């Protein structure tokens, strides 16, 4: 034990010196697309903070008309002004969207469709993580309700506009955590058993399954869909877990910045020639391996049908 003491004392020094190199190694993957977006319209959910904010900023920088779809409109307005000042693009708009309430989702979609003639990029970025057991306004378990069902409904309501605007793209932000996820159809709302960490994993698996089934159904329409793992990113996503906040702080040297975390979403939204890879999952701007559950077409189709049933949508 005495022999280990000098090594333990040197550990903080090693971490400080090695951190920049390790961080660079862990944050590989940069969107190098030079595509510009004048005349294009984009919607980014959860765009008032973290990855969503950085994604919206980059799309605005490239000339797109960007809608920040946020639950906290006041915070969204502050971010919109910041992006307008930084990019010189005044076409950064804030609209109320609460993914835990289907009425809010339907109101957002109705107003957007009345306001805009086109939609070229939809980034389903917002999410919750490790919430104590709770339900949405419609009685859905919070993770499944916000992370999956909320975005499922939003995408469905905007789908015709995406088709009319083709070529267009849908990007669903998932996570490496999907590997621990399972779709328990008999316990989709967590009423029989619940674990906040696993509930998050289940919802991230649902994101990937939704992406694959969406891509299959949209084949030939000009609309393509991609799911992404942004990496381990310093964000507000850990606000419900003191343990995760502690872990994030402990390993903060090695965690991506929101700007780095946004790169794969931007890659899938912007990179030319990606249409043939619709339905795939990406990490660090490359195709990434997904779990066996995430490759199960039967589960994907059943989840689609169950989601439609829960949301009162036609199962076409």
C-alpha positions as CSV (number, residue, x, y, z in Angstrom):
1,X,0.0,0.0,0.0
2,X,2.9,2.4,0.8
3,X,4.3,1.7,-2.7
4,X,1.0,2.8,-4.2
5,X,0.8,6.1,-2.4
6,X,3.3,8.0,-4.7
7,X,1.3,6.7,-7.7
8,X,-2.0,7.9,-6.2
9,X,-0.5,11.3,-5.5
10,X,0.7,11.6,-9.0
11,X,-2.7,10.5,-10.5
12,X,-4.2,14.1,-10.5
13,X,-1.0,15.4,-12.3
14,X,-1.3,12.6,-14.9
15,X,-4.9,13.3,-15.5
16,X,-4.2,17.1,-15.9
17,X,-1.4,16.5,-18.4
18,X,-3.1,13.7,-20.3
19,X,-6.6,15.1,-20.3
20,X,-6.3,17.2,-23.5
21,X,-5.0,14.2,-25.5
22,X,-7.5,11.8,-24.1
23,X,-10.4,14.2,-24.6
24,X,-9.3,14.7,-28.2
25,X,-9.2,10.9,-28.7
26,X,-12.7,10.5,-27.1
27,X,-14.2,13.3,-29.1
28,X,-13.2,12.3,-32.6
29,X,-15.7,12.8,-35.3
30,X,-16.2,16.2,-36.8
31,X,-18.8,17.2,-39.4
32,X,-16.7,18.5,-42.3
33,X,-19.6,19.2,-44.7
34,X,-19.4,22.6,-46.4
35,X,-23.1,22.5,-47.3
36,X,-24.9,25.9,-46.9
37,X,-28.6,26.2,-46.1
38,X,-30.1,29.4,-47.5
39,X,-33.8,29.0,-48.0
40,X,-33.9,25.8,-45.9
41,X,-36.0,25.3,-42.8
42,X,-35.0,23.3,-39.7
43,X,-36.6,22.4,-36.5
44,X,-34.5,21.4,-33.5
45,X,-36.2,20.2,-30.3
46,X,-34.6,21.1,-27.0
47,X,-32.6,23.8,-28.7
48,X,-32.3,26.1,-25.7
49,X,-29.3,24.2,-24.2
50,X,-26.5,21.7,-24.8
51,X,-26.3,19.7,-28.0
52,X,-29.5,21.2,-29.3
53,X,-28.3,24.7,-28.9
54,X,-25.0,24.0,-30.7
55,X,-26.9,22.2,-33.5
56,X,-29.2,25.1,-34.0
57,X,-26.4,27.6,-34.0
58,X,-24.5,25.7,-36.7
59,X,-27.6,25.4,-38.9
60,X,-28.2,29.1,-38.5
61,X,-24.6,29.8,-39.3
62,X,-25.2,28.1,-42.6
63,X,-28.1,30.3,-43.4
64,X,-31.1,28.1,-42.5
65,X,-34.3,29.4,-40.9
66,X,-34.2,27.6,-37.6
67,X,-37.0,26.9,-35.1
68,X,-36.0,26.4,-31.5
69,X,-38.7,24.1,-30.2
70,X,-38.4,24.5,-26.5
71,X,-40.4,23.9,-23.3
72,X,-38.9,27.0,-21.7
73,X,-39.7,29.8,-24.1
74,X,-38.1,32.5,-22.1
75,X,-34.8,30.6,-22.0
76,X,-35.2,29.9,-25.7
77,X,-35.6,33.6,-26.5
78,X,-32.3,34.3,-24.8
79,X,-30.6,31.6,-26.8
80,X,-32.2,32.8,-30.0
81,X,-30.8,36.3,-29.5
82,X,-27.4,34.8,-28.8
83,X,-27.4,32.8,-32.0
84,X,-28.7,35.8,-34.0
85,X,-25.9,37.9,-32.7
86,X,-23.2,35.2,-33.2
87,X,-24.3,34.2,-36.7
88,X,-25.9,37.3,-38.1
89,X,-28.9,35.3,-39.0
90,X,-32.1,36.9,-37.8
91,X,-34.2,33.9,-38.9
92,X,-33.9,32.1,-35.6
93,X,-37.4,31.6,-34.1
94,X,-38.6,30.2,-30.7
95,X,-41.8,28.2,-30.4
96,X,-43.3,26.5,-27.4
97,X,-43.0,22.6,-27.4
98,X,-43.5,20.5,-24.4
99,X,-42.9,16.9,-25.4
100,X,-44.5,15.6,-22.2
101,X,-47.9,16.9,-23.4
102,X,-49.4,15.7,-26.7
103,X,-51.7,18.8,-26.8
104,X,-48.5,21.0,-26.8
105,X,-47.0,18.9,-29.6
106,X,-50.2,19.1,-31.7
107,X,-50.4,22.9,-31.1
108,X,-46.7,23.3,-32.1
109,X,-47.2,21.3,-35.3
110,X,-50.5,23.0,-36.2
111,X,-48.9,26.5,-35.8
112,X,-45.7,25.5,-37.7
113,X,-47.7,24.0,-40.6
114,X,-49.7,27.2,-40.9
115,X,-46.6,29.3,-40.8
116,X,-44.1,27.4,-43.0
117,X,-44.4,26.0,-46.5
118,X,-41.3,23.8,-46.1
119,X,-39.4,21.6,-43.6
120,X,-36.0,20.2,-44.7
121,X,-34.4,19.2,-41.4
122,X,-36.0,17.8,-38.2
123,X,-33.6,17.2,-35.3
124,X,-35.4,15.2,-32.6
125,X,-32.8,16.1,-29.9
126,X,-34.7,16.9,-26.6
127,X,-34.8,14.3,-23.9
128,X,-34.9,13.4,-20.2
129,X,-32.7,11.1,-18.3
130,X,-33.0,9.1,-15.0
131,X,-36.2,10.8,-13.8
132,X,-37.9,9.6,-10.7
133,X,-41.0,7.6,-11.7
134,X,-43.5,10.0,-13.1
135,X,-46.0,10.3,-16.0
136,X,-46.6,12.7,-18.8
137,X,-49.8,14.7,-19.1
138,X,-51.2,11.8,-21.1
139,X,-50.2,9.1,-18.6
140,X,-47.1,7.8,-20.3
141,X,-43.9,6.9,-18.3
142,X,-41.8,10.1,-18.6
143,X,-38.8,8.6,-20.5
144,X,-40.8,6.7,-23.0
145,X,-43.3,9.5,-23.2
146,X,-40.8,12.4,-23.9
147,X,-37.9,10.6,-25.5
148,X,-39.9,8.3,-27.8
149,X,-43.6,9.0,-28.0
150,X,-43.3,12.8,-28.0
151,X,-40.9,12.7,-31.0
152,X,-42.8,9.9,-32.7
153,X,-46.0,12.1,-32.6
154,X,-44.1,15.3,-33.7
155,X,-42.5,13.5,-36.6
156,X,-45.8,12.0,-37.7
157,X,-47.5,15.4,-37.6
158,X,-44.7,17.0,-39.7
159,X,-44.2,14.1,-42.1
160,X,-46.2,15.4,-45.0
161,X,-44.4,18.7,-44.9
162,X,-41.1,16.8,-44.9
163,X,-42.2,14.8,-47.9
164,X,-43.3,17.9,-49.8
165,X,-39.9,19.5,-49.0
166,X,-37.8,16.5,-50.1
167,X,-35.0,15.9,-50.1
168,X,-35.3,16.2,-46.3
169,X,-33.9,14.5,-43.2
170,X,-35.0,13.4,-39.7
171,X,-32.2,12.9,-37.1
172,X,-33.1,11.2,-33.8
173,X,-30.7,11.6,-31.0
174,X,-30.3,8.2,-29.2
175,X,-27.5,6.9,-27.1
176,X,-24.9,4.1,-26.6
177,X,-27.1,3.3,-23.5
178,X,-29.6,1.6,-25.9
179,X,-27.4,-1.5,-25.6
180,X,-28.9,-2.0,-22.1
181,X,-32.4,-1.2,-23.3
182,X,-35.3,-3.6,-23.8
183,X,-38.8,-3.0,-25.1
184,X,-41.1,-4.6,-22.5
185,X,-44.5,-4.3,-24.2
186,X,-46.2,-5.6,-21.1
187,X,-44.6,-2.9,-19.0
188,X,-44.1,0.0,-21.5
189,X,-45.2,2.5,-18.9
190,X,-43.1,1.1,-16.0
191,X,-46.1,0.4,-13.8
192,X,-45.1,-3.2,-13.0
193,X,-41.4,-2.5,-12.4
194,X,-39.3,0.6,-12.8
195,X,-35.6,1.7,-12.8
196,X,-34.8,5.2,-13.8
197,X,-31.5,4.3,-15.4
198,X,-32.9,1.4,-17.4
199,X,-36.0,3.4,-18.3
200,X,-33.7,5.9,-20.1
201,X,-32.0,3.0,-21.9
202,X,-35.3,1.6,-23.0
203,X,-36.4,4.9,-24.5
204,X,-33.0,5.3,-26.4
205,X,-33.5,1.8,-27.9
206,X,-37.0,3.0,-28.9
207,X,-35.4,5.9,-30.7
208,X,-33.3,3.5,-32.9
209,X,-36.1,1.2,-33.6
210,X,-38.3,4.1,-34.6
211,X,-35.6,5.4,-36.9
212,X,-35.2,2.1,-38.7
213,X,-39.0,1.6,-39.2
214,X,-39.4,5.2,-40.3
215,X,-36.6,4.8,-42.9
216,X,-38.2,1.6,-44.1
217,X,-41.6,3.2,-44.5
218,X,-40.2,6.4,-46.2
219,X,-38.1,4.5,-48.8
220,X,-38.4,6.3,-52.1
221,X,-40.1,9.4,-50.6
222,X,-37.0,11.6,-50.5
223,X,-37.1,11.7,-46.8
224,X,-34.3,9.9,-44.9
225,X,-33.8,9.2,-41.2
226,X,-30.8,8.6,-39.0
227,X,-30.2,7.9,-35.3
228,X,-27.1,9.1,-33.5
229,X,-25.1,8.6,-30.4
230,X,-23.7,12.1,-29.6
231,X,-21.1,10.7,-27.1
232,X,-20.8,11.5,-23.4
233,X,-21.5,15.2,-23.3
234,X,-21.5,17.8,-20.5
235,X,-25.1,18.9,-20.5
236,X,-28.2,19.4,-18.3
237,X,-29.4,15.9,-19.0
238,X,-28.0,14.6,-15.7
239,X,-30.0,17.1,-13.7
240,X,-32.3,14.4,-12.2
241,X,-29.3,12.3,-10.9
242,X,-26.8,13.5,-8.3
243,X,-24.8,10.3,-8.9
244,X,-24.5,11.1,-12.6
245,X,-23.7,14.7,-11.9
246,X,-20.9,13.6,-9.6
247,X,-19.6,11.1,-12.2
248,X,-19.7,13.7,-14.9
249,X,-17.7,16.1,-12.7
250,X,-15.2,13.4,-11.8
251,X,-14.5,12.6,-15.4
252,X,-15.1,16.1,-16.8
253,X,-11.7,16.1,-18.4
254,X,-12.8,13.4,-20.8
255,X,-16.4,14.4,-21.5
256,X,-17.3,16.1,-24.8
257,X,-18.4,19.7,-25.0
258,X,-21.9,20.3,-26.4
259,X,-20.3,21.6,-29.6
260,X,-18.4,18.3,-30.0
261,X,-21.5,16.4,-29.1
262,X,-23.5,18.1,-31.9
263,X,-21.1,17.0,-34.6
264,X,-22.8,13.6,-35.4
265,X,-26.3,15.2,-35.6
266,X,-24.9,17.8,-38.0
267,X,-23.1,15.1,-40.0
268,X,-26.4,13.2,-40.5
269,X,-28.3,16.4,-41.2
270,X,-25.8,17.9,-43.7
271,X,-23.5,15.4,-45.3
272,X,-24.1,14.9,-49.0
273,X,-24.6,11.4,-50.4
274,X,-25.9,9.9,-47.1
275,X,-29.3,9.0,-48.5
276,X,-28.3,5.4,-49.1
277,X,-27.6,4.9,-45.4
278,X,-31.0,5.9,-44.2
279,X,-32.1,4.0,-41.1
280,X,-28.5,3.6,-39.9
281,X,-27.1,4.5,-36.5
282,X,-24.1,6.9,-36.3
283,X,-21.5,7.8,-33.7
284,X,-18.5,10.1,-34.2
285,X,-19.7,10.7,-37.7
286,X,-19.4,7.1,-38.7
287,X,-21.9,4.2,-38.8
288,X,-22.0,2.6,-35.4
289,X,-22.9,-0.9,-34.2
290,X,-26.3,-1.4,-32.5
291,X,-27.6,-4.1,-30.2
292,X,-29.4,-7.2,-31.4
293,X,-32.6,-5.8,-30.0
294,X,-32.1,-2.6,-32.1
295,X,-31.8,-4.7,-35.2
296,X,-35.0,-6.6,-34.6
297,X,-37.5,-5.7,-37.4
298,X,-40.3,-7.5,-35.7
299,X,-39.9,-5.4,-32.5
300,X,-39.6,-2.2,-34.6
301,X,-42.8,-2.8,-36.4
302,X,-44.7,-3.8,-33.3
303,X,-43.4,-0.7,-31.4
304,X,-44.6,1.4,-34.3
305,X,-48.1,-0.1,-34.1
306,X,-48.2,0.2,-30.3
307,X,-47.0,3.8,-30.5
308,X,-49.7,4.7,-33.0
309,X,-52.3,3.0,-30.8
310,X,-51.2,4.9,-27.7
311,X,-51.2,8.2,-29.6
312,X,-54.4,7.6,-31.5
313,X,-52.7,7.7,-34.9
314,X,-53.7,5.6,-37.9
315,X,-51.6,2.4,-38.3
316,X,-50.9,2.9,-42.0
